[in-house]
């Protein structure tokens, strides 16, 4: 008769086992999600860095174009003034 009695720790172990297995699956799923999110974050970080570099290049290019435009406007104004002075004299 005593052989039919199961110790309490074995009963608890059998009841807890499915819960632990379920928790393990949840942890594995969370680890997988974390890995995917981390990969996405690293990709976005790389894209941001590339965008910053492109913006810096565009800023330098735009500054050069502004200088060229101002020099051209100055030359055009000087030629207009020279034409007027030549016509007057």
Contact map, one row per residue, 1 for C-alpha under 8 A:
11111000000000000000000000000000000000000000000000000000000000000000000000000000000000000
11111000000000000000000000000000000000000000000000000000000000000000000000000000000000000
11111100000000000000000000000000000000000000000000000000000000000000000000000000000000000
11111100000000000000000000000000000000000000000000000000000000000000000000000000000000000
11111110000000000000000000000000000000000000000000000000000000000000000000000000000000000
00111111011000000000000000000000000000000000000000000000000000000000000000000000000000000
00001111111000000000000000000000000000000000000000000000000000000000000000000000000000000
00000111111100000000000000000000000000000000000000000000000000000000000000000000000000000
00000011111110000000000000000000000000000000000000000000000000000000000000000000000000000
00000111111111000000000000000000000000000000000000000000000000000000000000000000000000000
00000111111111100000000000000000000000000000000000000000000000000000000000000000000000000
00000001111111110000000000000000000000000000000000000000000000000000000000000000000000000
00000000111111111000000000000000000000000000000000000000000000000000000000000000000000000
00000000011111111100000000000000000000000000000000000000000000000000000000000000000000000
00000000001111111110000000000000000000000000000000000000000000000000000000000000000000000
00000000000111111111000000000000000000000000000000000000000000000000000000000000000000000
00000000000011111111100000000000000000000000000000000000000000000000000000000000000000000
00000000000001111111110000000000000000000000000000000000000000000000000000000000000000000
00000000000000111111111000000000000000000000000000000000000000000000000000000000000000000
00000000000000011111111100000000000000000000000000000000000000000000000000000000000000000
00000000000000001111111110000000000000000000000000000000000000000000000000000000000000000
00000000000000000111111111000000000000000000000000000000000000000000000000000000000000000
00000000000000000011111111100000000000000000000000000000000000000000000000000000000000000
00000000000000000001111111110000000000000000000000000000000000000000000000000000000000000
00000000000000000000111111111000000000000000000000000000000000000000000000000000000000000
00000000000000000000011111111100000000000000000000000000000000000000000000000000000000000
00000000000000000000001111111110000000000000000000000000000000000000000000000000000000000
00000000000000000000000111111111000000000000000000000000000000000000000000000000000000000
00000000000000000000000011111111100000000000000000000000000000000000000000000000000000000
00000000000000000000000001111111110000000000000000000000000000000000000000000000000000000
00000000000000000000000000111111111000000000000000000000000000000000000000000000000000000
00000000000000000000000000011111111100000000000000000000000000000000000000000000000000000
00000000000000000000000000001111111110000000000000000000000000000000000000000000000000000
00000000000000000000000000000111111111000000000000000000000000000000000000000000000000000
00000000000000000000000000000011111111100000000000000000000000000000000000000000000000000
00000000000000000000000000000001111111110000000000000000000000000000000000000000000000000
00000000000000000000000000000000111111111000000000000000000000000000000000000000000000000
00000000000000000000000000000000011111111100000000000000000000000000000000000000000000000
00000000000000000000000000000000001111111110000000000000000000000000000000000000000000000
00000000000000000000000000000000000111111111000000000000000000000000000000000000000000000
00000000000000000000000000000000000011111111100000000000000000000000000000000000000000000
00000000000000000000000000000000000001111111110000000000000000000000000000000000000000000
00000000000000000000000000000000000000111111111000000000000000000000000000000000000000000
00000000000000000000000000000000000000011111111100000000000000000000000000000000000000000
00000000000000000000000000000000000000001111111110000000000000000000000000000000000000000
00000000000000000000000000000000000000000111111111000000000000000000000000000000000000000
00000000000000000000000000000000000000000011111111100000000000000000000000000000000000000
00000000000000000000000000000000000000000001111111110000000000000000000000000000000000000
00000000000000000000000000000000000000000000111111111000000000000000000000000000000000000
00000000000000000000000000000000000000000000011111111100000000000000000000000000000000000
00000000000000000000000000000000000000000000001111111110000000000000000000000000000000000
00000000000000000000000000000000000000000000000111111111000000000000000000000000000000000
00000000000000000000000000000000000000000000000011111111100000000000000000000000000000000
00000000000000000000000000000000000000000000000001111111110000000000000000000000000000000
00000000000000000000000000000000000000000000000000111111111000000000000000000000000000000
00000000000000000000000000000000000000000000000000011111111100000000000000000000000000000
00000000000000000000000000000000000000000000000000001111111110000000000000000000000000000
00000000000000000000000000000000000000000000000000000111111111000000000000000000000000000
00000000000000000000000000000000000000000000000000000011111111100000000000000000000000000
00000000000000000000000000000000000000000000000000000001111111110000000000000000000000000
00000000000000000000000000000000000000000000000000000000111111111000000000000000000000000
00000000000000000000000000000000000000000000000000000000011111111100000000000000000000000
00000000000000000000000000000000000000000000000000000000001111111110000000000000000000000
00000000000000000000000000000000000000000000000000000000000111111111000000000000000000000
00000000000000000000000000000000000000000000000000000000000011111111100000000000000000000
00000000000000000000000000000000000000000000000000000000000001111111110000000000000000000
00000000000000000000000000000000000000000000000000000000000000111111111000000000000000000
00000000000000000000000000000000000000000000000000000000000000011111111100000000000000000
00000000000000000000000000000000000000000000000000000000000000001111111110000000000000000
00000000000000000000000000000000000000000000000000000000000000000111111111000000000000000
00000000000000000000000000000000000000000000000000000000000000000011111111100000000000000
00000000000000000000000000000000000000000000000000000000000000000001111111110000000000000
00000000000000000000000000000000000000000000000000000000000000000000111111111000000000000
00000000000000000000000000000000000000000000000000000000000000000000011111111100000000000
00000000000000000000000000000000000000000000000000000000000000000000001111111110000000000
00000000000000000000000000000000000000000000000000000000000000000000000111111111000000000
00000000000000000000000000000000000000000000000000000000000000000000000011111111100000000
00000000000000000000000000000000000000000000000000000000000000000000000001111111110000000
00000000000000000000000000000000000000000000000000000000000000000000000000111111111000000
00000000000000000000000000000000000000000000000000000000000000000000000000011111111100000
00000000000000000000000000000000000000000000000000000000000000000000000000001111111110000
00000000000000000000000000000000000000000000000000000000000000000000000000000111111111000
00000000000000000000000000000000000000000000000000000000000000000000000000000011111111100
00000000000000000000000000000000000000000000000000000000000000000000000000000001111111110
00000000000000000000000000000000000000000000000000000000000000000000000000000000111111111
00000000000000000000000000000000000000000000000000000000000000000000000000000000011111111
00000000000000000000000000000000000000000000000000000000000000000000000000000000001111111
00000000000000000000000000000000000000000000000000000000000000000000000000000000000111111
00000000000000000000000000000000000000000000000000000000000000000000000000000000000011111
